Amino acid sequence: MLQRISCIIPCYNEEAALPYFLQEIRKVADNMSTTFQLDFEILFINDGSRDKTLQILRQAAQEDKRIRYISFARNFGKEAAMYAGFQNCTGDYAAVMDADMQDPPSLLPEMYQALQSGEYDSVATRRVTRKGEPPIRSFFARCFYKLINRISDADIVDGARDFRLMTRQMVDAILSMTEYNRFSKGIFGWVGFRTKWLPYENVERVAGETKWSFWKLFLYSLEGITAFSTAPLAIASIAGILLCIVALLFVCVVLVKTLAFGDAVGGWPSMMCVILFLGGVQLFCMGILGQYLAKTYLETKKRPIYIVQETNEDRV
């Protein structure tokens, strides 16, 4: 029986890029099927697109039996789309990639050959350049990678992409983590397994516009930090201890000045600054607690990670 590779492609408003991607992934699948004697499954996850993405996928599925699609009832996010792909893929290997051609399908043969050596369970890609990306965005991205690697157990390489090819064993390990608040970059590192990193030059989108604004990336980074580290809670505790020490020192200063000079410490403006500072720190710490409480609240609801509206397969 031929080994099968499942390609999982989350899509959100990708009607402009899909024709280019379909042409390329078909060509790569044909070449690999001939060269390595492989079977291919190309699984698209339509994440509530509002353009003609679903119509294109319907047509492609009719033309090519290797193509399957799952369409969500609304936009649940890329994390939910990847999880749906992992749940519904049937391959011995699974590859995750974007439809905008920033994850070149042409790398798949090299990734597959690396897994055949038996030394690795996953081959992941990382960008060695950030050509075409705003400098401020690149700066904060590098800061995020440094920060999360220091405060968590998740092993995330700078420039890491979601584009990777994994063995079935690793896919099953990822599926065993059924949390609602998902951060796949952290999950890939947390489950372990031997990973080979494949560097490549940054590739710009072939068509369409990115769906990731700076604000969305910032919120996504917070998701990753709260999902894989409790360090912010420790920071809040340490901040509280330090402020208590500072408050005791101020009390000592007031007592000494009053007893030695008969004059209490004056300064209404400085007092207001201290009050506002303490209030800000308190609200900041409450915000950290709120983030973790919100994540716990969402987890306890046990809501489904995604809801399927349409598919060309009966088994979903």
N, C-alpha and C positions, 0 to 999 in steps of 0.2 A: 504493500500500500504506500502511495506517495506521501511524503511529508507535506504538510500544508502551512503556508504563511498567511496569517490574517492581518491585513492592513486596516487600522482603525483611523478614520478621518473625521474629526469633529468639524461641523460646518455651521457658520452663522453668517447669513447674508453674503455668500460667496459666489453669486451667479457670474460675476466677472472673471473670477479666477478658475472656476471649476472646469471649463472647456480645456484650458491649458493643462490642468492637473490630470484630468481624465486621459488625455492623450499621452502624457508622460508615464503615468502609472501603468497604463495598459502596455506600453512599449517595454517597460522594465519587467513587468510580470511575464510577458511573452518570452523575453530573453532569458530570464531566470528559470522559467519552466522548461525551456529547451536545454539550457546549460547544466542545471542542477537537478533536473527531473523533479520539479516541485509542483504542487497544486496551490492555487492562489484563491484567497477570499478577500474581496475588497469591500469593507463595511463602512458605510457613511452614516454618521449620526447628525441628522438635521436638528440643530438646537433652536427650534422655534424661529427659523428665518422668516423675514417679511418680504423678501424679494422672490425671485424665480428659482431659488436653490432647489426646492422640492420638485418642481416640474422637471428640472434638468436631471435630477437623480432618478425620477420615474422613467424618463426616456432612456437613460444610461442602463438601468436595470433590465429594461426590455431588450436592449441591444447586446448586452453582455451578461451571461448567466453567473459570472464570477462576482457580480456587483450585487450587494444587498444594501438596504437602507432602513434606518429606523428614524422616524420623525416624532419629535416631542410635541406635547400639547402646547407648550410655551417655551420661552427661553429659560433654561435651568442653569446655564453656565457651562464652560468648557470642562470643569471638573466632573460634573454629572454626565456629560457626553462621553468622556473617557471611561468612566466607570461603566456606563451602559455598553460601551464597546468591549470592555474586558468581560462583562457578564455574558455577552451574546456571541463572542467570537468562538470559532471551533478549531482554530489552527494549533499545530504543535509549537508554533512561534507566533508572537504577536508584535506588530510594529505600530507605534503611534506617530502620526505626522499631521501637520497642518495642510490645508488645501490651497494655501496662498503661494506655494512653491518655495517658501523660505526654508522648508525642510526638503532638500532635494531627494526625490525617489531614486536617483541614480546612485546614491550611497548604499542602497539596500544590498546589492551583491557583496560588497566589501564587508558589510555588517554580518551577513549570513555566513560568509567564509570564516570570520573571526569566531563565531559561535561553534562552527564545526570542529575547531581545534580542541574543544572540550575544556579549555582553560577558563572560559567565561560563561556566565549565565545571562549576561546582558551586554549589549553594545549601545552606548549612549553617545550623543553628539554634543559638542560644545563649540560655541563661536569663539574664534581667536581674535576677531575684530568686531567692532560695532559700527562699521561703515554705514552711513545713512541715518544713524540714530542721533537725536539731539544730545549734545555733550552733558547737559544737566541730568538727563535721564540715565545716561551711561554711568555718571558719577554715583548717583543714588543706588543704581543697581549693584555696583561693585561694593558699596557700603553695606547693602542688605546682605549680600553673600558672606561678607566677612563677619557681620554681626550674628547671623543665624547659625553659622558654623561654630561660633564661640559659645553660644548660650544654649545649644541644643545637641541632640544626638544624631540629628539628620545630617548626612554627608552630602552637601550640595556644592558642586564645583562651579566656580565663577564662569558665567557664560553658558551654563547648562541649558539645553533645550529639552522639551518634552519628547522630541524625536528620538526613539530608541527601539531596538529589536530585542525581545525577551523570550526566554524559554517558557514553556507552559507552567513549569514549577514556580517561576517567579510571578507569573500572572495569577496563579491560584493564591500565592501568598498575599498579593495586593488585594485580591477579592476578599480575603479573610478579614481585612480591615474595613469594617462596614460603617465607619463613622459618617455622620451627615455632613459635618464641616470638613471638607477634603482639601488637602494641599499635596498634590501628586508629586511635585519635586521632592518634598520631604519624605513622602511615603516610599518613593523609589529608593531613597538612601537608607531609610529606617529599616526596611525589610532585609537589608544586607545583600547577599549574593555577590558574586564576583563580576565586576563591571569594567569593561574596557571603554575608555573615552576616545572618541574619534573627533579630532579637531578639524574644523573647516572654516573657510572664509564666509563672513556674513553675506547672505543673499537677500536682496530687497524683494518686496512683494511683486508678483508678476502683474497683478491687476487689483483694483479695489482699494479700500482703505482699511487701516488697522482698527480693530475694535477695542484696543487697549489704550485708553488715555492715561495720563500721568496719575490722575486721581484713582482710577480703577487699579492701576498697578500698586499704588500706595496701600489701598484697602486689601489687595491680595497679599501684600507683604505682611500686613498686620495679621491676616488669616494664618499665614505660615508661622509667624512668631508665636501666636497664642496656641496653635495646634501642636507645636513640637517643643515648647519651652515654658517653664513656670518661672523663668528668671524675672520677668516683669513684676510678678508678685513679690519676689524677694527684694527687688529694687524698692518697691513701695514700703516694705517693712523696714529696710535699711534707712530710707529717707525719714520715716517716722522716728526711728531711734536717734538719728543724727539731729533732727530738729528738737527732740526732747533734751538732748545734751546742750544744744545751743541755748535753749530756753533756761536751763539751770544756770548756765554761765551768765546770762543776762540778769537773773535773779541775784546772783552773787555780786555782780557789778553794782546793782541798785542798792543792795544792803551795805556794801563797803562805802559807796559815795554818801549814803544817807548818814551812816554812823560816823564817818571820818570828817565829812564836811558839812553835815547838817542840811544837805541839799539833795532832794530826790532827782533822779534823772529826768530832764525835760526833753522837749522835742516832739511836738505833735506830728509834724510831717514824717519824721523817721518812724514814729509809732505806726502811722498809717501804712507806710511802706512795708513794715514787718507784718502787719495784719493782712495786707493784700497778698504778700508773698506766701504766708502760711495758708491763706485761703486757697491760693492757686495750687500749692502742693497737695492740699487735701483733696481738691477736686480732681487733680491729676491722678492721685492714688485711687480715688473712687472710680474714675474712668477705667483704670486698669482692672479693678475688680469687676466693673460692669461688663467689660469685654469677655472675661472668663465666665461670668454668670450668664451672659447672653448665649454663649456657645453651649453651656450646659443645658440651658432652657431649650434650645433647638434640638439638642441630642435627645432629651427626654421625651420630646413629642413623638419620636419614631415616625416621622413623615417619610414617604418614599423619596429617594434621591432624585428620581425623574418619573415622568408619566408619558407613556407612549400613546400617540394618537394614530399613527399610521406606519405600516411596515410592509415589505413584500415577502415576509417570512411569517409562518404561522406559529413558530416556536417561541417568539419573544413574549 
